[in-house]
Amino acid sequence: MSKLVVEVLDASELRVRGGEGLANAYAEVEFDDQIQRTHTRPRDLHPRWNEKLFFNLSNPMELQNKTINVVVYNHRPEGGHHENFLGRVRISGLMVPFSESEALIQRYPLEKRGLFSNIKGDLALRVYAINSGNSFNVEPQYGLDEMSQTPLEDDSVDKKRKKKEEKVLRTFHAIGAAAPAPEQAFKAHHQFTENVKNVKVRADFAQAAPPPPMMIQTRVPGQIPEFGLTETRPSLAARTRYYNLDKSSSTYDLVERMFFLYVSVVKAKDLPAMDVTGSLDPYVELKLGNYKGTTKHLEKNQNPTWNQTFAFSRERVQANLLEVTVKDKDIGKDDFVGRFVFDISEAPTRVPPDSPLAPQWYKLENKKGEKIKGEIMLAVWVGTQADEAFPEAWHSDAHNLSHQNLSNTRSKVYFSPKLYYLRLLVIEAQDLVPSDKTRGILDSYVKVQLGNQLRVTRPSQVKTVHPVFHEELMFVASEPFEDFLILSVDERLGPGKDKSLGRMSIPVRDIPQRIDTCKHPDPRWFNLFSSSGSEEKKEVKFASKICLRLCLESGYHVLDESTYFSSDFQPSSKFLRKPSIGILKLGILSAKNLLPMKMNEGKATDAYCVAKYGNKWVRTRTLIDTLHPRWNEQYTWEVHDPCTVITIGVFDNSHINGKDGARDQRIGKVRIRLSTLQTDRVYTHYYPLLVLQPSGLRKHGELHLAIKFTCTAWLNMVTQYGKPLLPKLHYVEPIQLRYIDLLRNHAMQIVAARLCRSEPPLRPEVVQYMLDQDYNMFSLRRSKANFYRAMSLLTGITGICKWCGNICYWKNPITTCLVFILFITLVCLPDLILPTVFLYLFLIGIWNYRFRPRSPPHMDARLSQAESAQLDELDEEFDLFPSSKPEEIVRKRYDRLRIVAGRAQTVVGDLATQAERVQGLLGWRDPRATAIFIFFALVFGVFIYVTPLQFILILVGVYMIRPPRFRRRTPSVQVNFFKRLPAKTDMLL
């Protein structure tokens, strides 16, 4: 006999009737008149059971016709079930797989019993069917709240548990014999549940290792499981609502607290001289267990000041004494000056926003423990990553790095430079002096340069000394405006031979700004100087002149990202920016299963994260030589538009050993659109880090993130959906298409160059990867992905057409009759047409609410066609521009591109043919077809005029829904007539 297995894992955010506080929750499962229940979890609104319940399944073929009912109750001896009802879940047998490997953990929202029930929360279940030939080891599993002690528990409870400490291990085996009666099964399970309640677990086992967060895998149908999203439930203050209990969780509520021992070495005084010359080069060495850190040494200073902070992770501390030693830097062995030993158990705990701990003076001792001359000022305390000293501290995991390379591992916040579009209109020039006065000017053009940006106008059509250009050029400028706009008028003497006729330069800071759609500034005349002359201020008797109109456009948003997944749409001018509508919080928790990126060096991975939203970039600290880094850093952004995207990337730091020419390797990237997030909900998931390489798609690990979007202005957020995405000036005076990609590339280079000059620098390869520099490059894989995206959108239209065809051909007579009755009703009562349409849209939206996405979007390998991409396609995608491949490979790719383009050409030709046939109805290209059409047009016009419209619509409906016996297999007359109309395909060469 087969078995049905229902794994009841946990529930979250339960709500007790009347707001009575905590609940004694248990779950009761009913299937085929068999009832079993879990044990009770006392005083917990987020209970965890982790129990397997087995049910007899007599006939597996009848499972699809049965329902599994799971009800969650609040155990109360004095109350009935109706008073203790917390919610229920109904699962159809159609959704139950017949294999344990195919069963996934699903979260089901708890349903209400009545319309006015106050039910909230969800339930995690795993349901599957198995054969009776297997044996199962059923071990009692306990929730996390019983397996480990939380800081909120009293010490008295802990003492009682230690007194009753007992080790119990029980194993149950399912025997494939005759199944017991349902009543006996329920009694046996009830007795087992009562026995489980009396089992005590050793507290020291529970404290040895904290239990991992529960993970629930969600993936797209047809996608490889390892590329899917995994939901987690770590212990976060934002979810467990510890705000009133834990002072440090108010600002860091999306990350797990990590405790550090902070040691601030401030200064020393009256240190004894150690050299023969009477000088001293002191530095401080801190030693805690196996970790050792040193400050910088200061030359010839007996009263040194260091002001350096060290952070030792409490998880890795294996000693109770902190040894602080002052040494003298020497050529050979460093001399011992003095030391001080501090007991870390006496270190106070500091919780922000408390003021910094005041350092104290400590007398130095010699190796024998005797007081000597000299004192050192220290401050030692225990804190978390929310401490102000955390970003600049020297961390114990970077103990082998030099002070010069230590800055490359610190966490920082960056801001992109403020960008503007510079618009230049070259109108005309006058009184140019040609290089050869005898023949005049042949071709003249204007060349303009701003930084690394170079623009050239078209040659003037007026071949005189007064050329007219009237051409507009666009540039990207950044604050502070330190560059010069250099302009020169050149004469083209021949191929590759040009001669400058005059040049000038304008400081960008002197160019006026134009706000919004106000009037353009007036054109101005500028003097042109010879290339060999100077532009010093002196009296100019005669000079060539050029007329320009130039301004800084502050009403545009300078695009440095693609508009499809941009994180900011604010204009350059601060006076035109939208108000804030909310706050975005991001917690970068950890990563797991990263690939070793430094196998050649005998190391694992030095990983750090970079997040970009708006003009704010954040970078976490680099964790050295680990494949499972834990950052637990939290950052906050202001949100001005909900339809924006935040990008988080993971990289391997290649500059911690002083390698200047190395490039940080990319590990993966995640993009999350804010409009897909529910407000005030905490999303915690493991995101796959997928990287597409010439060798194929690879998963480099998983990134654990917690994200929360809080709306502070609901009305402003709702009105944003009716406003244009970009500022007004983008629509009033749109930028020319030939400039959009070029300007975006220049903006990206300016941002990368500016962030690269920070300390620690954000490398250009990191900025380019985060901003998707090569997004517009040709990719056959991406082309196929876009094609399938378009085809998937047409499936809805195809489904409607297929449904209409089934109605017309009477595939289901009952449905056809109902549709026909509805059609007659709408024809007779036309006022109900629009209300019926909008009512159907409302009902469809309500129905689809059950199937709404429960997780934020992520990189979809199946949608991107990355799983099925050929190696040759990927090699072409990663090729340089222009191509660096041999001629044979380039010819092969060109032939393949011709085949693809030929298919696209055929589709475009078919569309043009149908459009030309429509034009041919009245074009008299086929006189007989046009005469037939206009004759029937006249007849139908007179017929419709004398006949009521409702009667005509009923006739059309009866004709369209006529039974199959009145139909023929050949196309209709109308289709045949349309296909015979002429097109211009016969006129093509």
Rosetta blueprint (number, residue, H / E / L):
1 M L
2 S E
3 K E
4 L E
5 V E
6 V E
7 E E
8 V E
9 L E
10 D E
11 A E
12 S E
13 E L
14 L L
15 R L
16 V L
17 R H
18 G H
19 G H
20 E L
21 G L
22 L L
23 A L
24 N L
25 A E
26 Y E
27 A E
28 E E
29 V E
30 E E
31 F E
32 D L
33 D L
34 Q E
35 I E
36 Q E
37 R E
38 T L
39 H L
40 T L
41 R E
42 P L
43 R L
44 D L
45 L L
46 H L
47 P L
48 R E
49 W E
50 N E
51 E E
52 K E
53 L E
54 F E
55 F E
56 N E
57 L E
58 S L
59 N L
60 P H
61 M H
62 E H
63 L H
64 Q H
65 N H
66 K L
67 T E
68 I E
69 N E
70 V E
71 V E
72 V E
73 Y E
74 N E
75 H L
76 R L
77 P L
78 E L
79 G L
80 G L
81 H L
82 H L
83 E L
84 N L
85 F E
86 L E
87 G E
88 R E
89 V E
90 R E
91 I E
92 S E
93 G H
94 L H
95 M H
96 V L
97 P L
98 F L
99 S L
100 E L
101 S L
102 E L
103 A L
104 L L
105 I L
106 Q E
107 R E
108 Y E
109 P E
110 L L
111 E E
112 K L
113 R L
114 G L
115 L L
116 F L
117 S L
118 N L
119 I L
120 K L
121 G L
122 D E
123 L E
124 A E
125 L E
126 R E
127 V E
128 Y E
129 A E
130 I E
131 N L
132 S L
133 G L
134 N L
135 S L
136 F L
137 N L
138 V E
139 E L
140 P L
141 Q L
142 Y L
143 G L
144 L H
145 D H
146 E H
147 M H
148 S L
149 Q L
150 T L
151 P L
152 L L
153 E L
154 D L
155 D H
156 S H
157 V H
158 D H
159 K H
160 K H
161 R H
162 K H
163 K H
164 K L
165 E L
166 E L
167 K L
168 V L
169 L L
170 R L
171 T L
172 F E
173 H L
174 A L
175 I L
176 G L
177 A L
178 A L
179 A L
180 P L
181 A L
182 P H
183 E H
184 Q H
185 A H
186 F H
187 K H
188 A H
189 H H
190 H H
191 Q H
192 F H
193 T H
194 E H
195 N H
196 V H
197 K H
198 N L
199 V L
200 K L
201 V L
202 R L
203 A H
204 D H
205 F H
206 A H
207 Q H
208 A H
209 A L
210 P L
211 P L
212 P L
213 P L
214 M L
215 M E
216 I E
217 Q E
218 T E
219 R L
220 V L
221 P L
222 G L
223 Q L
224 I L
225 P H
226 E H
227 F H
228 G L
229 L E
230 T E
231 E E
232 T E
233 R L
234 P L
235 S L
236 L L
237 A H
238 A H
239 R H
240 T H
241 R L
242 Y L
243 Y L
244 N L
245 L L
246 D L
247 K H
248 S H
249 S H
250 S L
251 T L
252 Y L
253 D L
254 L L
255 V L
256 E L
257 R L
258 M L
259 F L
260 F E
261 L E
262 Y E
263 V E
264 S E
265 V E
266 V E
267 K E
268 A E
269 K E
270 D L
271 L L
272 P L
273 A L
274 M L
275 D L
276 V L
277 T L
278 G L
279 S L
280 L L
281 D L
282 P E
283 Y E
284 V E
285 E E
286 L E
287 K E
288 L E
289 G L
290 N L
291 Y E
292 K E
293 G E
294 T E
295 T L
296 K L
297 H L
298 L L
299 E L
300 K L
301 N L
302 Q L
303 N L
304 P L
305 T E
306 W E
307 N E
308 Q E
309 T E
310 F E
311 A E
312 F E
313 S E
314 R L
315 E L
316 R L
317 V L
318 Q L
319 A L
320 N L
321 L E
322 L E
323 E E
324 V E
325 T E
326 V E
327 K E
328 D E
329 K L
330 D L
331 I L
332 G L
333 K L
334 D L
335 D E
336 F E
337 V E
338 G E
339 R E
340 F E
341 V E
342 F E
343 D E
344 I H
345 S H
346 E H
347 A L
348 P L
349 T E
350 R L
351 V L
352 P L
353 P L
354 D L
355 S L
356 P L
357 L L
358 A L
359 P L
360 Q E
361 W E
362 Y E
363 K E
364 L E
365 E E
366 N L
367 K L
368 K L
369 G L
370 E L
371 K E
372 I E
373 K E
374 G E
375 E E
376 I E
377 M E
378 L E
379 A E
380 V E
381 W E
382 V E
383 G E
384 T L
385 Q L
386 A L
387 D L
388 E L
389 A L
390 F L
391 P L
392 E L
393 A L
394 W E
395 H E
396 S H
397 D H
398 A H
399 H L
400 N L
401 L L
402 S L
403 H H
404 Q H
405 N H
406 L H
407 S H
408 N H
409 T H
410 R L
411 S L
412 K E
413 V E
414 Y E
415 F E
416 S L
417 P L
418 K L
419 L E
420 Y E
421 Y E
422 L E
423 R E
424 L E
425 L E
426 V E
427 I E
428 E E
429 A E
430 Q E
431 D L
432 L L
433 V L
434 P L
435 S L
436 D L
437 K L
438 T L
439 R L
440 G L
441 I L
442 L L
443 D L
444 S E
445 Y E
446 V E
447 K E
448 V E
449 Q E
450 L E
451 G L
452 N L
453 Q E
454 L E
455 R E
456 V E
457 T L
458 R L
459 P L
460 S L
461 Q L
462 V L
463 K L
464 T L
465 V L
466 H L
467 P L
468 V E
469 F E
470 H E
471 E E
472 E E
473 L E
474 M E
475 F E
476 V E
477 A E
478 S E
479 E L
480 P L
481 F L
482 E L
483 D L
484 F E
485 L E
486 I E
487 L E
488 S E
489 V E
490 D E
491 E E
492 R E
493 L E
494 G E
495 P L
496 G L
497 K E
498 D E
499 K E
500 S E
501 L E
502 G E
503 R E
504 M E
505 S E
506 I E
507 P E
508 V H
509 R H
510 D H
511 I L
512 P L
513 Q E
514 R E
515 I L
516 D L
517 T L
518 C L
519 K L
520 H L
521 P L
522 D L
523 P L
524 R E
525 W E
526 F E
527 N E
528 L E
529 F E
530 S L
531 S L
532 S L
533 G L
534 S L
535 E L
536 E L
537 K L
538 K L
539 E L
540 V L
541 K L
542 F L
543 A L
544 S E
545 K E
546 I E
547 C E
548 L E
549 R E
550 L E
551 C E
552 L E
553 E E
554 S L
555 G L
556 Y L
557 H L
558 V L
559 L L
560 D L
561 E L
562 S L
563 T H
564 Y H
565 F H
566 S L
567 S L
568 D L
569 F L
570 Q L
571 P L
572 S L
573 S L
574 K H
575 F H
576 L H
577 R L
578 K L
579 P L
580 S L
581 I L
582 G E
583 I E
584 L E
585 K E
586 L E
587 G E
588 I E
589 L E
590 S E
591 A E
592 K E
593 N L
594 L L
595 L L
596 P L
597 M L
598 K L
599 M H
600 N H
601 E H
602 G L
603 K L
604 A L
605 T L
606 D L
607 A E
608 Y E
609 C E
610 V E
611 A E
612 K E
613 Y E
614 G L
615 N L
616 K E
617 W E
618 V E
619 R E
620 T L
621 R L
622 T L
623 L E
624 I L
625 D L
626 T L
627 L L
628 H L
629 P L
630 R E
631 W E
632 N E
633 E E
634 Q E
635 Y E
636 T E
637 W E
638 E E
639 V E
640 H L
641 D L
642 P L
643 C L
644 T L
645 V E
646 I E
647 T E
648 I E
649 G E
650 V E
651 F E
652 D E
653 N L
654 S L
655 H L
656 I L
657 N L
658 G L
659 K L
660 D L
661 G L
662 A L
663 R L
664 D L
665 Q E
666 R E
667 I E
668 G E
669 K E
670 V E
671 R E
672 I E
673 R E
674 L H
675 S H
676 T H
677 L L
678 Q L
679 T E
680 D L
681 R L
682 V E
683 Y E
684 T E
685 H E
686 Y E
687 Y E
688 P E
689 L E
690 L E
691 V E
692 L E
693 Q E
694 P L
695 S L
696 G E
697 L E
698 R E
699 K E
700 H E
701 G E
702 E E
703 L E
704 H E
705 L E
706 A E
707 I E
708 K E
709 F E
710 T E
711 C E
712 T L
713 A L
714 W H
715 L H
716 N H
717 M H
718 V H
719 T H
720 Q H
721 Y L
722 G L
723 K L
724 P L
725 L L
726 L L
727 P L
728 K L
729 L H
730 H H
731 Y H
732 V H
733 E L
734 P L
735 I L
736 Q L
737 L H
738 R H
739 Y H
740 I H
741 D H
742 L H
743 L H
744 R H
745 N H
746 H H
747 A H
748 M H
749 Q H
750 I H
751 V H
752 A H
753 A H
754 R H
755 L H
756 C H
757 R L
758 S L
759 E L
760 P L
761 P L
762 L L
763 R L
764 P H
765 E H
766 V H
767 V H
768 Q H
769 Y H
770 M H
771 L L
772 D L
773 Q L
774 D L
775 Y L
776 N L
777 M L
778 F L
779 S L
780 L H
781 R H
782 R H
783 S H
784 K H
785 A H
786 N H
787 F H
788 Y H
789 R H
790 A H
791 M H
792 S H
793 L H
794 L H
795 T H
796 G H
797 I H
798 T H
799 G H
800 I H
801 C H
802 K H
803 W H
804 C H
805 G H
806 N H
807 I H
808 C H
809 Y L
810 W L
811 K L
812 N L
813 P H
814 I H
815 T H
816 T H
817 C H
818 L H
819 V H
820 F H
821 I H
822 L H
823 F H
824 I H
825 T H
826 L H
827 V H
828 C H
829 L L
830 P H
831 D H
832 L H
833 I H
834 L H
835 P H
836 T H
837 V H
838 F H
839 L H
840 Y H
841 L H
842 F H
843 L H
844 I H
845 G H
846 I H
847 W H
848 N H
849 Y H
850 R H
851 F H
852 R L
853 P L
854 R L
855 S L
856 P L
857 P L
858 H L
859 M L
860 D L
861 A L
862 R L
863 L L
864 S L
865 Q L
866 A L
867 E L
868 S L
869 A L
870 Q L
871 L H
872 D H
873 E H
874 L H
875 D H
876 E H
877 E H
878 F L
879 D L
880 L L
881 F L
882 P L
883 S L
884 S L
885 K L
886 P L
887 E H
888 E H
889 I H
890 V H
891 R H
892 K H
893 R H
894 Y H
895 D H
896 R H
897 L H
898 R H
899 I H
900 V H
901 A H
902 G H
903 R H
904 A H
905 Q H
906 T H
907 V H
908 V H
909 G H
910 D H
911 L H
912 A H
913 T H
914 Q H
915 A H
916 E H
917 R H
918 V H
919 Q H
920 G H
921 L L
922 L L
923 G L
924 W L
925 R L
926 D L
927 P H
928 R H
929 A H
930 T H
931 A H
932 I H
933 F H
934 I H
935 F H
936 F H
937 A H
938 L H
939 V H
940 F H
941 G H
942 V H
943 F H
944 I H
945 Y H
946 V H
947 T L
948 P L
949 L H
950 Q H
951 F H
952 I H
953 L H
954 I H
955 L H
956 V H
957 G H
958 V H
959 Y H
960 M H
961 I L
962 R L
963 P L
964 P H
965 R H
966 F H
967 R L
968 R L
969 R L
970 T L
971 P L
972 S L
973 V H
974 Q H
975 V H
976 N H
977 F H
978 F H
979 K H
980 R L
981 L L
982 P L
983 A L
984 K H
985 T H
986 D H
987 M H
988 L L
989 L L
